[in-house]
Each structure stands twice: as C-alpha cells, then as structure tokens.
Amino acid sequence: MLQIQANISGYFGKPASVFAGFDEETGILVVAKLSDQIARRKDCILISSDGRSDRDSLFSNSDLEGSITDYFKIKGRIASDGVSGCLRITDGAMRADPVSAIEKDGIDANGPRYRVASEASNYQIGVLAICRYVSKIGAISDSISMADKLAVLLSGQAITI
C-alpha cells in the first residue's frame, strides 16, 4: 500500500495536507485524513504545489484539467474484486471531495471539458493532485509491464501457432 500526502497551498483557504492510501493490486484509492499541518509525514510519497519544497511530485496549475479527468476515471472504476468502487473518501475527509468544486466548461472534440471553481479549497485540490499522481504511476506501471511482455516475445520464449 502506497501512503500519499498532498501538501497544497495557493487555492482557497489555509494550506492543507490530504493523506491517502493506494493499493496498486486492487486499484483502490482511500482518501483518509485531512490536516492543517503540512509537515512531511515519514513513509509518505509527498505531492506538493510548492515548487520550492522538498517533494516527490510537483502539482501545478497545468495539471488541473488532467487531474479532473483522472478523478472521474478513478471514481467511475470498479476495483479488482468486481464490486467495490476504486475511490473511497472516509467520513472525516468528505469535505475534500472535489465533486462540488468541478464545473462544466463546455464540450470539445474529446468530450466534456471541466474547470475548477475559484472557491475550490486546498483540500479539494489535494484530492485532485492525488488522483493525478495515482493515474501517472498506473500508466508507468502499465508501460513497464508491456515492456516486460515484449522482451519475453523478442527473446523467443513465446510460441506462436
């Protein structure tokens, strides 16, 4: 289980930390806790909106549109058990759910466009940042898996009929 901390500032309200856990096997992301303390927690992957801070991943305004798409993908996905949703937000973290801060912004060739409301809290942006990070590591993991399978094919270990 990956432990993730998103330290976000520059949006509505005081700087905030959002803590989540991501199970790569099942695909379940649990947004578990919110805090006004932004000190880095040991053993957490740190996502930050502050380009000057010590962090593992930077979340910037250019990531907002993609993070909304990632949020809806994770929210709509079913976990590997075939029953559970992939995005879970605990009762104590419900005010960080960004659904109320996402506004439709028209339609383009790719489908609906969204934007973040000006009153979106740092907590809500923190959840979007975590969704963006989880989607990126999923894409990297898929690429590595595909490369491993391709290496097996190219080494002659595969049999064709």
C-alpha positions as CSV (number, residue, x, y, z in Angstrom):
1,M,0.0,0.0,0.0
2,L,1.4,3.4,-1.0
3,Q,0.9,6.1,1.5
4,I,0.4,9.5,-0.1
5,Q,0.5,13.0,1.3
6,A,-0.6,16.1,-0.8
7,N,0.5,19.4,0.6
8,I,-1.4,22.1,-1.3
9,S,-1.5,25.9,-1.0
10,G,-2.4,28.8,-3.2
11,Y,-6.1,27.9,-3.6
12,F,-9.0,28.8,-1.3
13,G,-8.3,28.6,2.4
14,K,-5.3,27.8,4.5
15,P,-2.5,25.5,3.3
16,A,-3.6,21.9,3.7
17,S,-2.5,18.3,3.7
18,V,-4.5,15.4,2.4
19,F,-3.5,11.8,3.3
20,A,-4.4,8.8,1.2
21,G,-3.6,5.2,0.7
22,F,-3.4,3.5,-2.7
23,D,-3.4,-0.3,-3.2
24,E,-1.8,-1.0,-6.5
25,E,-3.1,-4.6,-6.7
26,T,-6.8,-3.7,-6.3
27,G,-6.7,-0.2,-7.7
28,I,-8.4,1.2,-4.6
29,L,-7.6,4.8,-3.5
30,V,-8.7,5.8,0.0
31,V,-8.7,9.4,1.0
32,A,-8.4,9.0,4.7
33,K,-7.4,12.2,6.6
34,L,-7.1,16.0,6.3
35,S,-4.8,18.2,8.3
36,D,-3.8,21.9,8.5
37,Q,-0.3,20.7,9.4
38,I,1.9,20.4,6.3
39,A,5.0,18.8,7.8
40,R,6.1,15.8,5.8
41,R,5.0,12.5,7.3
42,K,7.5,9.7,7.3
43,D,7.0,6.9,4.7
44,C,4.6,9.0,2.6
45,I,5.1,10.0,-1.0
46,L,4.8,13.8,-1.0
47,I,3.0,15.7,-3.7
48,S,3.3,19.5,-3.3
49,S,2.1,22.6,-5.1
50,D,5.1,24.5,-3.9
51,G,7.9,24.3,-6.5
52,R,10.5,25.2,-3.9
53,S,9.7,22.4,-1.4
54,D,11.2,19.0,-0.9
55,R,8.8,16.7,-2.7
56,D,8.4,13.5,-4.7
57,S,6.0,15.1,-7.2
58,L,5.0,18.6,-8.2
59,F,1.4,19.5,-8.8
60,S,0.9,22.7,-10.8
61,N,-2.0,24.6,-12.4
62,S,-1.2,22.9,-15.7
63,D,-2.1,19.6,-14.0
64,L,-5.7,20.7,-13.1
65,E,-7.5,19.7,-16.2
66,G,-5.9,16.3,-16.4
67,S,-6.5,15.8,-12.7
68,I,-10.2,16.3,-13.1
69,T,-10.3,13.6,-15.8
70,D,-8.3,11.3,-13.6
71,Y,-10.6,11.9,-10.7
72,F,-13.7,10.9,-12.7
73,K,-11.9,7.9,-14.1
74,I,-10.9,6.6,-10.7
75,K,-14.3,7.4,-9.2
76,G,-16.1,5.5,-12.0
77,R,-13.8,2.5,-12.0
78,I,-14.6,-0.8,-10.3
79,A,-11.9,-2.4,-8.1
80,S,-10.4,-5.8,-9.0
81,D,-13.0,-7.5,-6.7
82,G,-15.6,-6.6,-9.3
83,V,-17.9,-4.9,-6.7
84,S,-16.1,-2.0,-4.9
85,G,-15.6,1.4,-6.3
86,C,-11.9,2.5,-6.6
87,L,-12.3,5.9,-4.9
88,R,-13.3,5.9,-1.3
89,I,-13.3,9.0,0.9
90,T,-13.7,8.5,4.6
91,D,-16.3,10.4,6.6
92,G,-13.6,12.5,8.2
93,A,-12.3,13.6,4.7
94,M,-15.6,14.2,2.9
95,R,-15.1,17.9,2.8
96,A,-12.2,17.3,0.5
97,D,-14.3,15.6,-2.2
98,P,-13.8,17.9,-5.2
99,V,-17.1,17.0,-6.9
100,S,-18.7,20.3,-5.7
101,A,-15.7,22.3,-7.0
102,I,-15.8,20.9,-10.5
103,E,-17.7,22.9,-13.1
104,K,-18.6,22.1,-16.7
105,D,-16.7,24.3,-19.2
106,G,-18.3,23.3,-22.5
107,I,-17.6,20.5,-24.9
108,D,-14.8,20.0,-27.4
109,A,-13.8,17.2,-29.8
110,N,-12.7,15.0,-26.9
111,G,-16.0,15.4,-25.0
112,P,-16.9,17.5,-21.9
113,R,-14.5,20.0,-20.6
114,Y,-14.2,20.9,-16.9
115,R,-12.7,23.6,-14.8
116,V,-12.1,24.0,-11.1
117,A,-14.3,26.6,-9.3
118,S,-12.5,29.7,-7.9
119,E,-13.6,28.7,-4.4
120,A,-12.1,25.2,-4.6
121,S,-10.3,24.5,-1.3
122,N,-6.8,23.4,-0.9
123,Y,-8.2,20.1,0.4
124,Q,-10.2,19.5,-2.8
125,I,-7.2,20.3,-4.9
126,G,-5.2,17.9,-2.8
127,V,-7.6,15.1,-3.8
128,L,-7.3,16.0,-7.4
129,A,-3.4,16.1,-7.1
130,I,-3.5,12.6,-5.5
131,C,-5.8,11.3,-8.3
132,R,-3.3,12.7,-10.9
133,Y,-0.4,11.1,-9.2
134,V,-2.1,7.7,-8.9
135,S,-3.0,7.8,-12.6
136,K,0.6,8.7,-13.6
137,I,2.1,5.8,-11.7
138,G,-0.6,3.5,-13.1
139,A,0.5,4.5,-16.6
140,I,4.1,3.9,-15.8
141,S,3.4,0.5,-14.3
142,D,1.4,-0.5,-17.4
143,S,4.3,0.6,-19.7
144,I,6.8,-1.4,-17.7
145,S,4.5,-4.5,-17.8
146,M,4.1,-4.1,-21.5
147,A,7.9,-3.8,-22.0
148,D,8.5,-6.9,-19.9
149,K,6.0,-8.9,-22.1
150,L,7.6,-7.5,-25.3
151,A,11.0,-8.6,-24.0
152,V,9.7,-12.1,-23.5
153,L,8.3,-12.2,-27.0
154,L,11.5,-10.8,-28.6
155,S,13.7,-13.3,-26.7
156,G,11.9,-16.2,-28.4
157,Q,10.2,-17.5,-25.3
158,A,6.8,-17.2,-26.8
159,I,5.3,-19.8,-29.0
160,T,3.1,-18.9,-32.0
161,I,0.6,-21.3,-33.5
